Amino acid sequence: MANAVLDVIEGERLQEHALHTGALMLESLQALKEKFAVVGDVRGTGLFIGVEMVTDRRTKEPATLLAEYVVAKFRESHILMSTEGRHGNVLKFKPPMVFSEDNVRHFVATLEAILQEVTSVITDPARQLKRAESQTSSEGEEERALYSSDSLSFECASSDSLSDEDSSFTSE
């Protein structure tokens, strides 16, 4: 059985395909890094890729809540992914080896739309919400609900220096 799997991987040149498609993905994600200050780094090899979300590119302060929001928005688009890293702020991509160039374009367009939404909220004071008058003291489910993609209520200051402690905002 294992030999049959290896035969398919070799016969269909899936390793070469993964390297080629992964290079396209990395290049496309690097372009998003240049466009969005919340992308601190893009790294990986083949189709195993991570995108680090930060509140401040200079200090590399982790944007954990933003990463959770992005994962939730991907889920709404029927794209499954997760976060990784010490602070849970790295978007982790591990698509199947048959992931195509069309899949890359769709994935990157989805991420760009999510980041554009976040950026427009960050840079448009008229769309920012005031900090809730009272916050629950308990953590866990209530906090997760507060930071769900339905409310986009994680905190930030500006697109260049986002801080999980400064001010709240939400999307419409």
N, C-alpha and C positions, 0 to 999 in steps of 0.2 A: 504494500500500500504506500509506504513512504517513498519508495522508488518511483511509483507512478506519479506522485505529486512532484517530485524533483524532475521527472521527465517533462511534465507539463510546464513547469517553470522554465526549464531550459528550452523546450521546443517552441514555446510562445514568446521567448525572449523577454520574460517579465522583469528580470533584473535590469536589463538595458532600458526597458520601457519606464520602470520606476525612476531610474537615474535621469532620463530625459524629461519626464513629466515633473519630477521633483525640482529639476533645474528651472523649468518654466514657472513652477509655483514659487520658488525662492525669489526669482527675478520679479515676479508680479507683486509679491509681498514686500520686497525691498522698495518698490515704487510707492506702495502704501505707507511705508515707514517715512519716506520723504514728504508725504502729503499730510500725515497726521502725527501731531506731537505726542499723542498717547501711546504710540508704538515705540518702545524703547529699543528693541532689537528683534531681528529675525535670524534664526539659525536652524541648521539641520542638514541632513543628507538624505538623498533619495526622497522618499515620500514621508519620512519621519521628520516633521518640521515643528518648530515652536515659535510663537510670536509673543514677546514679552510686553505686557501692558504696564505702563508707568504713569504716575501722576506728575512727574517732572523728569524730563529726559536727562537733565544735567546731574541730578542726584540719584536717578534710577529708583526713586521711591516706588514701591509696588502699588499697582492699582488693582487690588484684589476684587473689589466690588464691581469695577468696570469689567474685569475678565468674566466674572460670574454673569453679569448682564449680557455680555456678548454671547456666551454659551447658551443662555436662555433664548436669546433672539435667534440664534442658529437653530435651536430645537424647534422654535415656532416655524421655521422654514424647512423643517424635516431634515436637517443636517445635524448629525450627532457628533459631538466633540466634547472635550473636557479641558480642565485646567490642571496644571502641574506646577512643580517648583515649591520651594520652601514657603513662599507666601501665597501660593495658589493664583499667581498672576500671569502665568505663561499659558497661552492657548496652545493646546497640543493637538496636532494633526497626525493621524495615522490611518490614512485611507487604504483601501485594498489596492493590491498591486495592479489591478486593471483600471485604476483611476485614470481617466482620459484628459486630454487637453481641454475638451469641452467642460468636463467636470471642474478643472482648474479655473477656467474663466467664470463659471457659475459661482464657485466658492469664493473667489476673490471679489466678484461683483457684489455678492451678499455681504461679505465683510466690509467692503467699501461703503455700502449703503448704511450699515449699522454704525460705522465710525463717523460717517457724514451726519447721521442723526445725532449722535453724541456730541460731535463738534458744534453743530448748529445750536444745540441746547446750551452748551458751555459758553459760546460766544454771543448769544442773544439774551441779554439781561431780561427782556420782556417775557421770555419763556421760563425763566428760573423760578422755582418755588422758594418761598421763605421756609426756614427751618421750622419743623414742627414744634409747637409750643411745649408739648410734653412728649417725651420719648419713654418707651418702656424700659425699665431697668433690667428686665430679664433678657437673656440672649437666646439664641437658637432659632426656633421656628418663627417667632415674632419678628426678629431681625431679618431673617431670610425673606419673609413676606414683604417687609419694608423695602428691601433691595431687589424685589422681583422685577422681571422685565415689563410687567404690567404697569409699574409705577415709575420705573427708572429714577429711583430716588437715592442714588448714591451721591456722595458729596464731592465738590470740587471748587476751585477758585477761578482758574482760567485755562485756556487750551495749552499754554506753555508751562504752567505750574499748577497742576491739579493736586488737590490735597483732600484726602478722605476725611478731614476734620473741619474744613473751613466753611462751606456753605452747601446747601442742598439744591438740587434742580430735578426737573422731571420732564418727560416728553409728553406731548398731547396725544 
